[in-house]
Amino acid sequence: MTPPLSWIVAFARFWYRFLVGDDWRLAAAVVLALAASAVLVAHCISAYWLVPAVVIVSIAYHLHRVGAARR
């Protein structure tokens, strides 16, 4: 690969690994929570609580699943 293209690929890989990490489900939950809160705000419903709640529940579920897998 040429240097500019390899830099672009490396940059994309970094962001994918940074955002998705080791579990794509957590990233998908955050994206869905952001989309849902945008829809709620577009309908004049206060949704400041939605994203933190989804993140807390998603992380708790992830930790429970990982803990159960290690037993």
C-alpha positions as CSV (number, residue, x, y, z in Angstrom):
1,M,0.0,0.0,0.0
2,T,1.1,3.5,-0.6
3,P,1.9,5.6,2.5
4,P,-1.2,7.9,2.4
5,L,-3.5,4.9,2.0
6,S,-1.8,2.9,4.7
7,W,-2.2,5.9,7.0
8,I,-5.9,6.1,6.3
9,V,-6.3,2.3,7.0
10,A,-4.3,2.6,10.2
11,F,-6.4,5.6,11.3
12,A,-9.7,3.7,10.6
13,R,-8.4,0.6,12.4
14,F,-7.5,2.7,15.5
15,W,-11.0,4.3,15.7
16,Y,-12.7,1.0,15.2
17,R,-10.7,-0.6,18.0
18,F,-11.1,2.5,20.2
19,L,-14.8,2.8,19.8
20,V,-15.9,-0.9,19.5
21,G,-13.2,-2.3,21.7
22,D,-13.6,-5.9,22.7
23,D,-17.4,-6.1,22.6
24,W,-19.4,-4.7,19.7
25,R,-22.6,-5.0,21.7
26,L,-21.6,-2.2,24.0
27,A,-20.8,0.1,21.0
28,A,-24.1,-0.9,19.4
29,A,-26.0,-0.1,22.6
30,V,-24.5,3.3,22.8
31,V,-25.3,4.1,19.2
32,L,-28.9,2.9,19.6
33,A,-29.2,4.9,22.8
34,L,-28.0,8.1,21.0
35,A,-30.4,7.5,18.2
36,A,-33.3,6.9,20.5
37,S,-32.5,10.0,22.5
38,A,-32.3,12.0,19.3
39,V,-35.8,10.7,18.3
40,L,-37.2,11.5,21.7
41,V,-35.8,15.1,21.7
42,A,-37.1,15.6,18.2
43,H,-40.6,14.8,19.7
44,C,-40.0,17.3,22.5
45,I,-39.4,14.7,25.1
46,S,-36.6,15.2,27.6
47,A,-34.1,12.3,27.1
48,Y,-31.0,13.4,29.0
49,W,-31.3,10.3,31.2
50,L,-31.5,7.7,28.4
51,V,-27.8,7.4,27.3
52,P,-26.4,7.2,30.9
53,A,-29.0,4.6,31.8
54,V,-28.3,2.5,28.7
55,V,-24.6,2.7,29.3
56,I,-24.9,1.6,33.0
57,V,-27.2,-1.3,32.1
58,S,-25.1,-2.4,29.2
59,I,-21.9,-2.4,31.2
60,A,-23.6,-4.3,34.0
61,Y,-24.8,-6.9,31.5
62,H,-21.4,-7.2,29.9
63,L,-19.7,-7.7,33.3
64,H,-22.3,-10.3,34.3
65,R,-21.7,-12.1,31.0
66,V,-18.0,-12.1,31.3
67,G,-18.1,-13.2,34.9
68,A,-20.4,-16.1,34.1
69,A,-18.1,-17.1,31.3
70,R,-15.1,-17.3,33.6
71,R,-16.8,-19.6,36.1
